[in-house]
Amino acid sequence: MANLFKLRKRTKKKPLSDYLKSELSQQESDEQSEQKSSQQQNEQAEDWEKELSKSKDYKKTYYVNQATGKKFYFTYLTSLVDDKILDNNVLPALLEGNFNKIADVKKLLPIADVKISSNVNDIAKNLLSGYVMLTMEGDTNEFSFISAQKMIVRSVTAPEIEFSVIGPKEAFVESIEQNINLIRRRLPVKELIAEEFIVGKLSQTKVAVLYFEGITNEEIVNTARQRITDIEKDEIADSSFFTQMISDNGNSPFPQLLDTERPDRVTSSLSEGKIVILVDGSPHALIGPTTLTEFFNSFEDYFLNWILASFIRLIRLFAVTFSIMITPLYVAVVTYHYELIPKDLLVTLVTSRRVVPFPPILEVLFLEVTIELLREAGARLPTKVGQTIGIVGGIVIGTASVEAGLTSNVLLIFIALSALASFTTPVYQMSNTIRILRFPFLFMAQLWGLIGITISFCFLLIHLVRLTSLGFPFMEPIFPFRRQDFKDALFRFPFKNQAYRPQFLRTKNPVRFSKEKSHEKKDIDE
């Protein structure tokens, strides 16, 4: 009996009052948590309104619906919102329609981008993106965001840096949406993917990575994704920031991503299996992976006959080599190896330097720095004044320096040809690199003559061989050697011989078109 009594005592139910007490305490805790959350939301709402109301362009107005008598409020930033969208599309529908609750906004407005939210954290973000916040009197838990962005963009113009006589006359603008539009109009296929990222803690810059699904190597896309998401910077102003931040070697003077303002060049690179990076606010696109030979190829080459295009490419390569090597060779030969100069030319050279009081290295540095000063001044001054300064300054200073006996007339000719040859590079970033390269060669030529030039060339070659672009070799197809990719590198072969995409990209679909069918030329009567 004692054991039975103990068992009954253990299984005895709790009194009803205990259950009621526990349920009441649970309800009280739930009510307290709800009050805390609502209090936090009110505090957050007061915070964003307190901060934004300090700005001059902050505006909050109220209206009354004529049918229901409901009062609603508009909150927005006047600098980011287009008043015409509000006056023509939004207000007439909300004032005259059957507007009772926030959910009715999507039915009444003829605007696709309308969002309904109850998260206070979304308010500041959407207001700063050009949305209009709609709230109703008495309902502070739910609000609507209406897209009414003011788009201030310039019209599409002709390329200024990569101008071509033949071909399209369109260039990118500062709007990323319009730039994607220019690309998609040329490549209207569903396989073209555009992934968007937000970079910059303060600027919140939109960045798009474009590639072809089913063609582009996933390794390239993943590398670009990782490097973009790893960027920690408060402000991104231009695509040139990305060239420095996601390049494989940030200490190299050589650009490892190809910068272009031409949509046709971008579409051609995408079809090859490369990726393209667009930055909102920048009229330039970045193409990668890229190779050294691409920086000396103009897209106008594809608009010409393959023989003419190949000849022009060889001229560019010769001009670049001449621009870098001519003044170091002058210093080396005149300082150490004058026996290499033919006798007839030696007489002319000695006569031109007879009254020059400086050694060859100072003579060359004086003219090189003068050319760089004229070039920089011409680039920074207004267009008309800059052209005048460049032409008049070059003639006056060059003539005066020769007459004053500071430099020889032979060297002046070499410097002028060197500056002219450096302008043949189609890509601006590479032309800046070429301007810098001649100075290390000059100092090495002064120290050890032709041996110094050879040592400098070896160091340059080692650096280029080790350089990569998004993990792919920068010196391809020279190193590693790719015979197939030489068809569009130093020379441009006919289109029918370019049936395969670049081999070094390891694309998913390496075939562009049938090589056999491209050689068939049947007439209509055959």
C-alpha positions in Angstrom: 0.0 0.0 0.0 2.9 2.4 0.8 4.5 1.8 -2.6 1.1 2.3 -4.4 0.7 5.5 -2.5 4.1 6.7 -3.5 3.3 5.9 -7.2 0.1 7.8 -7.1 1.9 10.7 -5.5 4.5 10.8 -8.3 1.9 10.7 -11.1 -0.4 13.2 -9.4 -1.4 16.0 -11.8 -0.6 19.7 -11.2 -3.4 21.9 -10.0 -5.2 24.0 -12.7 -4.0 27.2 -11.0 -0.4 26.3 -11.7 -1.2 25.8 -15.4 -3.0 29.2 -15.5 -0.1 30.9 -13.9 2.4 29.4 -16.4 0.2 30.4 -19.4 -0.2 33.9 -18.1 3.6 34.3 -17.5 4.2 33.1 -21.1 1.7 35.6 -22.5 3.3 38.3 -20.5 6.8 37.4 -21.8 5.4 37.3 -25.4 3.8 40.7 -24.9 7.0 42.1 -23.5 9.1 40.8 -26.5 6.6 42.3 -28.9 6.7 45.6 -27.1 10.5 45.5 -27.2 10.6 44.7 -31.0 8.1 47.4 -31.7 10.1 49.8 -29.6 13.3 48.9 -31.4 11.5 49.4 -34.8 10.3 52.8 -33.6 13.9 53.7 -32.5 15.3 52.6 -35.9 12.6 54.6 -37.7 13.5 57.6 -35.7 17.2 57.1 -36.4 16.9 57.0 -40.2 14.5 59.9 -40.3 16.6 61.9 -38.0 19.7 61.4 -40.1 18.0 61.9 -43.5 16.0 65.0 -42.4 19.3 66.8 -42.0 19.8 66.8 -45.8 18.3 69.6 -47.9 16.9 67.2 -50.5 14.8 65.2 -47.9 11.1 65.7 -48.4 8.0 64.3 -46.8 4.5 65.2 -48.0 1.0 63.9 -47.4 -2.1 63.5 -49.7 -5.7 62.4 -49.2 -7.4 59.9 -51.4 -10.6 61.4 -52.9 -12.6 58.1 -52.9 -11.8 56.7 -49.4 -10.5 59.8 -47.5 -7.4 57.9 -46.5 -4.3 60.0 -45.8 -1.0 58.8 -47.1 2.6 60.1 -47.0 5.4 60.3 -49.6 9.0 60.3 -48.3 11.9 60.6 -50.7 15.0 62.5 -51.7 14.4 65.1 -54.4 17.8 64.8 -55.9 17.3 61.1 -56.7 13.6 61.0 -57.7 12.1 62.1 -61.0 9.1 64.4 -60.2 7.5 63.6 -63.6 7.1 60.0 -62.6 5.3 61.0 -59.4 3.1 63.6 -61.1 2.1 61.5 -64.2 2.1 57.9 -63.1 1.9 57.7 -59.3 -0.2 60.5 -57.8 -3.3 60.3 -60.2 -3.7 56.6 -59.5 -3.4 56.9 -55.7 -5.7 60.0 -55.5 -8.5 58.8 -57.6 -8.3 55.0 -57.2 -9.9 52.8 -54.5 -6.9 53.0 -52.1 -7.6 51.5 -48.7 -4.4 49.7 -47.7 -0.8 49.4 -48.7 -1.4 46.1 -50.6 -3.6 48.1 -53.1 -0.5 49.9 -54.4 0.6 47.2 -56.7 -2.9 47.0 -58.3 -3.3 50.8 -58.8 0.1 51.8 -60.1 1.3 51.2 -63.7 4.8 50.7 -62.4 6.5 47.2 -62.3 9.1 47.9 -59.6 6.9 48.3 -56.5 7.9 46.6 -53.3 6.0 46.2 -50.0 8.0 45.6 -46.8 7.7 45.8 -43.1 11.5 45.8 -42.4 12.6 49.2 -41.1 16.2 48.4 -42.2 15.2 48.6 -45.8 14.0 52.2 -45.6 17.3 54.1 -45.8 18.7 51.7 -48.4 15.8 52.1 -50.8 15.4 55.9 -50.3 19.1 56.3 -51.2 18.5 54.2 -54.3 15.9 56.5 -55.7 12.7 54.9 -54.4 9.7 56.8 -53.0 8.4 55.4 -49.6 4.6 55.3 -49.3 3.1 55.1 -45.8 -0.5 55.4 -44.6 -1.8 57.2 -41.6 -2.3 54.9 -38.7 -0.3 52.0 -40.2 3.4 52.3 -39.4 4.2 48.6 -39.6 4.0 48.3 -43.3 5.2 50.5 -46.2 5.7 50.5 -49.9 8.7 51.5 -52.1 7.9 52.9 -55.6 10.7 53.1 -58.2 11.0 56.6 -59.5 14.8 57.0 -60.0 16.0 60.1 -61.8 18.4 58.9 -64.5 21.0 61.5 -65.5 23.2 59.9 -68.3 24.9 61.3 -71.3 24.1 60.0 -74.8 26.2 57.4 -76.6 29.0 59.1 -78.5 31.9 58.0 -80.7 35.0 56.5 -79.1 37.6 59.1 -78.2 40.5 57.0 -77.2 40.0 54.0 -79.5 38.7 55.9 -82.5 38.5 54.0 -85.8 37.9 55.2 -89.3 36.0 52.1 -90.2 33.4 50.3 -88.0 30.8 51.3 -85.4 30.9 54.7 -83.8 29.5 53.8 -80.4 31.3 54.0 -77.0 30.3 53.1 -73.5 28.8 55.7 -71.1 28.8 56.0 -67.3 25.5 54.0 -66.8 26.0 50.3 -66.2 22.5 49.5 -67.4 23.0 51.3 -70.7 26.4 49.6 -71.2 24.8 46.2 -70.7 22.2 47.2 -73.2 24.8 48.0 -75.8 26.3 44.6 -75.3 23.0 42.6 -75.3 21.9 44.3 -78.5 24.9 42.8 -80.2 24.6 39.4 -78.4 20.9 38.7 -78.0 21.2 35.2 -76.6 20.2 33.7 -73.3 23.6 32.2 -72.6 25.0 35.7 -71.9 25.1 35.9 -68.1 25.5 39.2 -66.2 26.2 38.8 -62.4 25.9 41.8 -60.2 28.0 42.7 -57.1 28.0 45.7 -54.7 31.5 46.9 -53.9 32.5 49.8 -51.6 31.2 50.4 -48.1 30.4 54.0 -48.8 29.9 54.2 -52.6 27.9 51.0 -52.9 29.0 50.7 -56.5 27.3 48.2 -58.8 29.7 45.9 -60.6 28.7 43.4 -63.3 30.6 40.4 -64.5 29.6 39.2 -68.0 30.4 35.8 -69.5 29.0 33.2 -71.8 27.5 30.1 -70.0 28.6 27.0 -71.9 31.7 28.7 -73.4 33.6 30.5 -70.7 35.9 28.5 -68.4 34.4 28.4 -64.9 37.8 28.8 -63.4 38.0 32.4 -64.9 34.5 33.3 -63.6 35.2 31.9 -60.1 38.5 33.8 -59.9 36.8 37.0 -60.8 34.0 36.4 -58.3 36.5 35.7 -55.5 38.7 38.8 -56.1 35.7 41.1 -56.4 34.0 39.9 -53.2 37.4 40.1 -51.4 37.7 43.8 -52.2 37.6 46.0 -49.0 37.5 49.6 -49.9 35.1 52.4 -48.9 34.8 54.0 -52.4 35.1 52.8 -56.0 35.2 55.6 -58.5 36.1 54.0 -61.8 37.0 50.7 -63.4 40.7 51.6 -63.3 40.5 50.9 -59.5 39.7 47.3 -60.3 42.7 47.1 -62.6 44.9 47.7 -59.6 42.9 45.7 -57.0 42.2 42.4 -58.8 45.3 42.2 -61.0 47.6 39.2 -60.4 50.6 41.5 -59.8 49.8 44.9 -58.5 53.5 46.0 -58.6 53.9 45.4 -62.3 53.8 48.4 -64.7 52.1 46.3 -67.3 48.3 46.3 -67.2 46.9 42.7 -66.8 43.3 43.6 -67.8 42.5 45.1 -71.1 40.7 48.5 -70.8 38.3 49.4 -73.6 35.5 51.8 -74.4 34.2 49.9 -77.5 31.2 47.6 -77.2 32.2 45.7 -80.4 35.5 44.8 -78.8 33.8 43.6 -75.7 31.3 41.4 -77.6 34.2 39.9 -79.6 36.1 39.0 -76.4 33.0 37.5 -74.8 32.4 35.2 -77.8 36.1 34.1 -77.4 35.4 32.9 -73.9 36.7 35.8 -71.8 34.9 37.7 -69.1 34.0 41.4 -69.0 33.8 43.6 -65.9 31.6 46.7 -66.0 31.6 49.3 -63.2 28.7 51.7 -62.7 30.0 55.3 -63.2 32.8 54.2 -65.6 32.7 54.5 -69.4 35.2 51.7 -69.8 35.1 47.9 -69.6 37.7 45.5 -68.4 38.5 42.3 -70.4 40.3 39.3 -69.0 42.3 37.2 -69.2 44.4 39.1 -71.7 47.8 38.7 -73.3 50.6 41.1 -74.2 50.0 40.9 -77.9 46.4 42.1 -77.5 47.5 45.5 -76.3 49.1 46.2 -79.7 46.1 45.0 -81.6 43.4 47.6 -82.6 39.9 46.4 -83.2 40.0 48.2 -86.5 42.3 45.5 -87.7 39.3 43.2 -88.1 37.6 45.7 -90.4 40.5 45.6 -92.8 41.9 42.9 -95.2 44.0 40.4 -93.3 47.1 41.3 -95.2 46.8 45.0 -94.4 45.9 44.3 -90.8 48.9 42.0 -90.4 51.2 44.7 -91.9 49.9 47.4 -89.6 50.4 45.1 -86.6 54.0 44.6 -87.5 54.5 48.3 -87.9 53.1 48.8 -84.4 55.5 46.2 -82.9 58.4 47.8 -84.7 57.4 51.3 -83.5 57.2 50.1 -79.8 60.6 48.5 -80.0 62.0 51.6 -81.7 60.5 53.8 -79.0 62.0 51.9 -76.1 65.4 51.1 -77.6 66.5 54.0 -79.8 67.7 56.4 -77.1 69.4 53.8 -74.9 71.2 52.5 -78.0 72.3 56.1 -78.8 73.7 56.5 -75.3 75.4 53.1 -75.3 77.0 53.5 -78.8 78.1 57.2 -78.3 79.5 56.5 -74.8 81.1 53.0 -75.2 80.8 51.6 -78.7 81.5 54.4 -81.1 83.5 51.9 -83.3 80.2 50.4 -84.4 79.1 53.7 -86.1 80.0 53.9 -89.8 82.6 56.5 -90.7 80.3 58.7 -92.8 77.7 58.8 -90.0 80.4 59.2 -87.3 81.5 62.5 -88.9 77.9 63.8 -88.9 77.5 62.7 -85.3 80.8 64.3 -84.1 79.9 67.5 -85.9 76.5 67.7 -84.3 77.9 67.1 -80.8 80.9 69.3 -81.2 79.5 72.2 -79.1 77.4 70.1 -76.7 78.9 70.4 -73.2 77.0 67.5 -71.6 77.6 63.7 -71.8 75.1 61.8 -73.9 73.0 60.6 -70.8 72.3 64.2 -69.7 71.6 65.3 -73.2 69.0 62.4 -73.7 67.4 63.0 -70.2 67.0 66.7 -70.9 65.0 66.0 -74.2 63.1 63.0 -72.8 61.9 64.9 -69.8 61.0 67.9 -72.0 58.9 65.6 -74.2 57.2 64.1 -71.2 56.4 67.6 -69.8 54.9 68.7 -73.1 52.9 65.5 -73.4 51.5 65.9 -69.8 50.8 69.6 -70.3 48.9 68.9 -73.5 46.8 66.2 -71.8 45.8 68.4 -68.8 45.1 71.7 -70.7 41.9 72.3 -72.6 41.9 70.6 -76.0 42.6 73.6 -78.2 45.2 75.1 -75.9 46.8 71.6 -75.4 47.3 71.0 -79.1 48.9 74.5 -79.5 51.2 74.0 -76.5 52.3 70.6 -77.8 53.1 71.7 -81.4 54.5 75.2 -80.7 56.4 74.1 -77.5 58.0 71.1 -79.2 59.2 73.2 -82.2 60.4 76.2 -80.2 62.2 74.2 -77.4 63.7 71.7 -79.9 65.1 74.4 -82.2 66.3 76.6 -79.3 68.1 73.7 -77.6 70.0 72.8 -80.8 70.9 76.4 -81.5 72.0 76.9 -77.9 74.3 73.9 -78.2 72.5 72.0 -75.4 71.6 69.0 -77.6 72.6 67.6 -81.0 70.3 67.7 -83.9 70.7 64.0 -84.5 69.5 63.2 -81.0 66.6 65.6 -81.5 65.5 63.6 -84.5 65.7 60.3 -82.6 63.7 61.7 -79.7 61.0 63.0 -82.0 60.7 59.7 -83.8 60.7 57.9 -80.4 57.8 60.0 -79.1 55.9 59.6 -82.4 56.4 55.8 -82.3 55.0 55.6 -78.8 51.7 57.0 -80.0 51.0 54.0 -82.3 50.0 51.8 -79.3 46.2 51.4 -79.5 45.6 50.9 -75.7 46.4 54.0 -73.5 47.5 52.0 -70.5 50.2 50.2 -72.4 51.4 53.4 -74.0 52.0 54.8 -70.5 54.0 51.6 -69.7 56.2 52.1 -72.8 56.9 55.7 -71.7 58.3 54.4 -68.4 60.3 51.5 -69.8 62.9 53.5 -71.7 64.3 55.1 -68.6 65.6 51.9 -66.9 67.2 51.0 -70.3 68.8 54.5 -70.4 70.4 54.1 -67.0 71.7 50.6 -67.7 73.0 51.8 -71.1 75.0 54.5 -69.3 76.4 52.1 -66.8 77.4 49.1 -69.0 76.6 50.0 -72.6 75.1 47.3 -74.8 75.7 44.7 -72.0 73.5 46.9 -69.8 70.7 47.0 -72.4 70.9 43.2 -72.8 70.7 42.7 -69.0 67.6 45.0 -68.9 66.0 43.1 -71.7 66.5 39.8 -69.9 65.0 41.2 -66.7 62.0 42.5 -68.7 61.6 39.2 -70.4 61.7 37.3 -67.1 59.1 39.6 -65.6 56.8 39.2 -68.6 57.1 35.4 -68.6 56.2 35.2 -64.9 53.3 37.6 -65.3 49.7 36.2 -65.4 46.3 37.6 -66.1 43.6 36.1 -63.9 45.9 33.1 -63.5 46.6 32.6 -67.2 50.0 33.3 -68.9 50.5 36.9 -70.1 53.0 36.0 -72.8 50.8 33.5 -74.6 51.1 32.4 -77.4 54.9 33.1 -77.3 55.3 31.4 -74.0 53.9 28.9 -73.6 54.0 28.4 -77.3 50.6 27.9 -78.9 50.7 27.5 -82.7 47.0 27.8 -83.1 46.7 31.1 -81.2 49.3 32.7 -83.5 46.6 33.1 -86.1 45.4 36.2 -84.3 48.4 37.5 -82.3 51.4 39.0 -84.2 49.5 38.5 -87.5 45.8 38.3 -88.3 44.9 35.4 -90.4 41.7 35.3 -92.5 38.5 34.6 -90.6 38.0 31.2 -92.2 41.3 30.1 -90.5 40.1 31.1 -87.0 37.5 28.3 -86.5 38.7 27.7 -82.9 38.6 29.9 -79.8 42.0 30.8 -78.1 43.5 27.6 -76.8 45.0 29.0 -73.6 41.5 29.9 -72.3 40.4 26.2 -72.1 36.9 27.1 -73.1 34.0 24.6 -72.7 33.2 24.8 -76.4 36.5 25.5 -78.3 34.8 25.4 -81.8 33.5 28.6 -83.2 32.3 27.3 -86.5 32.8 24.4 -88.9 36.2 24.8 -90.5 35.2 22.6 -93.5 32.1 24.6 -94.4 34.0 27.9 -94.1 36.2 26.9 -97.0 33.3 26.0 -99.3 32.4 28.7 -101.8 29.4 27.5 -103.9 27.6 29.8 -106.3 23.8 29.9 -106.3 23.6 27.9 -109.5 25.7 25.0 -108.2 
